[in-house]
Amino acid sequence: MDEILDKLFDDYAAMAIKSEDIKMYEAEVRNNRKWLNKNLSKKQKKFLLRIEDSKDSICEISSFKSFTSGFKLGLKIGYGVNNE
């Protein structure tokens, strides 16, 4: 079951990346990174990258947990409707 959910989530995430909202935020991140690269010291850049990596990990984990919870809830609802 976990493998199926992983595959479904990967397909969902690939579709979400194409979203105009996501593209807009990615452009904003790129612009801000350029500014930071010009204005931060090497040590500050390294620290900022660690923060970004941690936030990305949190986002990825919470997105996956939300997706799987929603999927399981959908299955339970479908199962309940079919048994009535």
C-alpha positions as YAML, in Angstrom:
chain: A
units: angstrom
residues:
- id: 1
  name: MET
  ca: [0.00, 0.00, 0.00]
- id: 2
  name: ASP
  ca: [2.83, 2.41, 0.85]
- id: 3
  name: GLU
  ca: [4.40, 1.90, -2.58]
- id: 4
  name: ILE
  ca: [1.09, 2.69, -4.28]
- id: 5
  name: LEU
  ca: [0.65, 5.83, -2.20]
- id: 6
  name: ASP
  ca: [4.23, 6.89, -2.99]
- id: 7
  name: LYS
  ca: [3.55, 6.53, -6.72]
- id: 8
  name: LEU
  ca: [0.24, 8.38, -6.52]
- id: 9
  name: PHE
  ca: [1.84, 11.18, -4.51]
- id: 10
  name: ASP
  ca: [4.71, 11.49, -6.99]
- id: 11
  name: ASP
  ca: [2.21, 11.80, -9.84]
- id: 12
  name: TYR
  ca: [0.21, 14.37, -7.85]
- id: 13
  name: ALA
  ca: [3.36, 16.36, -7.01]
- id: 14
  name: ALA
  ca: [4.48, 16.34, -10.65]
- id: 15
  name: MET
  ca: [1.09, 17.76, -11.64]
- id: 16
  name: ALA
  ca: [1.19, 20.41, -8.89]
- id: 17
  name: ILE
  ca: [4.62, 21.65, -10.03]
- id: 18
  name: LYS
  ca: [3.01, 22.72, -13.30]
- id: 19
  name: SER
  ca: [0.61, 25.01, -11.43]
- id: 20
  name: GLU
  ca: [0.86, 28.73, -12.21]
- id: 21
  name: ASP
  ca: [0.85, 29.55, -8.49]
- id: 22
  name: ILE
  ca: [3.85, 27.29, -7.91]
- id: 23
  name: LYS
  ca: [5.70, 28.78, -10.88]
- id: 24
  name: MET
  ca: [5.09, 32.28, -9.51]
- id: 25
  name: TYR
  ca: [6.52, 31.40, -6.09]
- id: 26
  name: GLU
  ca: [9.47, 29.58, -7.65]
- id: 27
  name: ALA
  ca: [10.31, 32.74, -9.62]
- id: 28
  name: GLU
  ca: [10.09, 34.78, -6.42]
- id: 29
  name: VAL
  ca: [12.43, 32.35, -4.65]
- id: 30
  name: ARG
  ca: [14.93, 32.56, -7.54]
- id: 31
  name: ASN
  ca: [14.90, 36.36, -7.44]
- id: 32
  name: ASN
  ca: [15.37, 36.44, -3.68]
- id: 33
  name: ARG
  ca: [18.21, 33.91, -3.88]
- id: 34
  name: LYS
  ca: [20.01, 36.08, -6.42]
- id: 35
  name: TRP
  ca: [19.73, 39.06, -4.10]
- id: 36
  name: LEU
  ca: [20.92, 37.02, -1.12]
- id: 37
  name: ASN
  ca: [23.88, 35.62, -3.04]
- id: 38
  name: LYS
  ca: [25.04, 39.16, -3.72]
- id: 39
  name: ASN
  ca: [24.52, 40.44, -0.18]
- id: 40
  name: LEU
  ca: [25.30, 37.65, 2.28]
- id: 41
  name: SER
  ca: [28.62, 36.34, 3.49]
- id: 42
  name: LYS
  ca: [29.60, 32.75, 2.77]
- id: 43
  name: LYS
  ca: [28.78, 31.72, 6.35]
- id: 44
  name: GLN
  ca: [25.37, 33.40, 6.19]
- id: 45
  name: LYS
  ca: [24.58, 31.71, 2.86]
- id: 46
  name: LYS
  ca: [25.46, 28.32, 4.31]
- id: 47
  name: PHE
  ca: [23.21, 28.90, 7.32]
- id: 48
  name: LEU
  ca: [20.37, 30.08, 5.08]
- id: 49
  name: LEU
  ca: [20.68, 26.97, 2.91]
- id: 50
  name: ARG
  ca: [20.36, 24.78, 6.00]
- id: 51
  name: ILE
  ca: [17.16, 26.61, 6.93]
- id: 52
  name: GLU
  ca: [15.82, 26.19, 3.38]
- id: 53
  name: ASP
  ca: [16.63, 22.48, 3.38]
- id: 54
  name: SER
  ca: [14.85, 21.99, 6.69]
- id: 55
  name: LYS
  ca: [11.78, 23.91, 5.55]
- id: 56
  name: ASP
  ca: [11.71, 21.94, 2.29]
- id: 57
  name: SER
  ca: [11.84, 18.69, 4.26]
- id: 58
  name: ILE
  ca: [9.00, 19.83, 6.52]
- id: 59
  name: CYS
  ca: [6.92, 20.82, 3.50]
- id: 60
  name: GLU
  ca: [7.56, 17.53, 1.72]
- id: 61
  name: ILE
  ca: [6.73, 15.42, 4.77]
- id: 62
  name: SER
  ca: [3.58, 17.37, 5.64]
- id: 63
  name: SER
  ca: [2.40, 17.31, 2.00]
- id: 64
  name: PHE
  ca: [2.86, 13.56, 1.81]
- id: 65
  name: LYS
  ca: [1.12, 12.95, 5.14]
- id: 66
  name: SER
  ca: [-1.77, 15.20, 4.12]
- id: 67
  name: PHE
  ca: [-2.07, 13.45, 0.76]
- id: 68
  name: THR
  ca: [-2.04, 9.96, 2.28]
- id: 69
  name: SER
  ca: [-4.52, 10.93, 5.01]
- id: 70
  name: GLY
  ca: [-6.88, 12.39, 2.42]
- id: 71
  name: PHE
  ca: [-6.52, 9.34, 0.23]
- id: 72
  name: LYS
  ca: [-7.23, 6.95, 3.10]
- id: 73
  name: LEU
  ca: [-10.22, 9.03, 4.17]
- id: 74
  name: GLY
  ca: [-11.53, 8.91, 0.61]
- id: 75
  name: LEU
  ca: [-11.16, 5.14, 0.60]
- id: 76
  name: LYS
  ca: [-13.06, 4.85, 3.90]
- id: 77
  name: ILE
  ca: [-15.86, 7.09, 2.61]
- id: 78
  name: GLY
  ca: [-16.05, 5.08, -0.62]
- id: 79
  name: TYR
  ca: [-16.09, 1.83, 1.32]
- id: 80
  name: GLY
  ca: [-18.82, 3.15, 3.63]
- id: 81
  name: VAL
  ca: [-21.00, 4.34, 0.74]
- id: 82
  name: ASN
  ca: [-20.64, 1.04, -1.09]
- id: 83
  name: ASN
  ca: [-21.71, -0.93, 1.98]
- id: 84
  name: GLU
  ca: [-24.95, 0.97, 2.47]
...
